[in-house]
Amino acid sequence: SSMKFFRSKRICIVSLVILVNTVTLIVKTHREFLLADDVENHLSDVRDFYEVPDQLVNNNSSSIEKDYLSALPDFERNGGGLVVFYHVAKTGGSTIRSLFQKVSHEKPSQFSYRRISSPFRDELEDSTNIDSSDGEMCLPPGIYPQWPTKVHGQFQRLLSNNFNEESKEKTTLLEIHGGSPGLRELLPLIKEWREMSKSNNKPFFAFTTIREPVSYAKSYFKQFHLNCEHDWCEQDKYEDATEENLLMSTQPNRQCFLLNHASSVAGMKKRFYEKCKVTEDDCKDILKAMEDNLDWIGTTERLSKDTIPLLLRMFGFAYDDVSTKNKTIGRNEKVSEKLPYEKSLDESKVLALSPFDQAMYARIKSEYTLSDDIL
């Protein structure tokens, strides 16, 4: 079973009311192509994301956090485990990858890094007639249609070997990034891997990260739309960095889409955004599924304060052992220079496009934030 999580002591009723009111104002400033009637219909669902806790955590939060930290698996002393990272594009995953690679390089007898992906292929996308109305997988299965079954079998064998052979007690640091399926389809596998590890007294940890929607939209635009010529780019490309082009490129609730369907578009055709469009229920369901099945959900904004220190603690590294040697990790994360249009950007227009991403981010930020001095 997944670990029980704490709610941050920063949650309070006043901030909740302010946040919901802010979302209300944001939604009313939406782009013209979002119909006013639809927004009004969805507004109550946006509010549903913010659940007032039965009991505010304001006295024992430090104790709760310490209990959580003490329950973290110790991959340094207990080998043969598995760490699963679902890398949503542009949420800080490259930093996590650098950390995984660094750890496996520094301690090759204890850790091994692997990345698995299944990018899309044109002929597969053109021939697919998969319908999402029945709740089944909407996107085509990618270049490796047998991907989930194959990977599941590989990791069952890997874990079994680690359970039975002392010489192979090496923890696998697994990054899932690129193409389909999404986390929704992978969670049953993650659950089975967890149970398999637990039954053999091996450590297991699964996590993902998400990002504040405005920051996410700007970063995604730069990487996948602005003069992007790679095969993994978005199909609609722009030469000029303007607010208008940013808004045109922004798909509503894109993070929710990637959590449900694919960790990265990896060559996906644009029409699938509409065909596989996520609903309010999709976003609420994936949030609930993540809370139930993942051990941690980090935010890009606090990567160096929460997620990185948590991982280093489990891997047996002191913070500076890694951050001082690799300047892409932790406190030294690279901050890209602002483009001219960003200085006058009307952020409410960006937020209006992704109210459910905003709601999901606000909830995760409140529930998965550690005290700055706890680590």
PyMOL commands that set and color helices and strands:
alter all, ss='L'
color gray80, all
select helices_A, chain A and resi 13-27+36-48+61-70+93-106+122-127+132-134+147-164+166-168+183-199+213-225+243-249+254-260+271-275+280-293+300-315+319-323+330-332+340-344+347-353+355-367
alter helices_A, ss='H'
color red, helices_A
select strands_A, chain A and resi 82-86+111-118+171-179+204-210+296-299
alter strands_A, ss='S'
color yellow, strands_A
deselect
rebuild
show_as cartoon
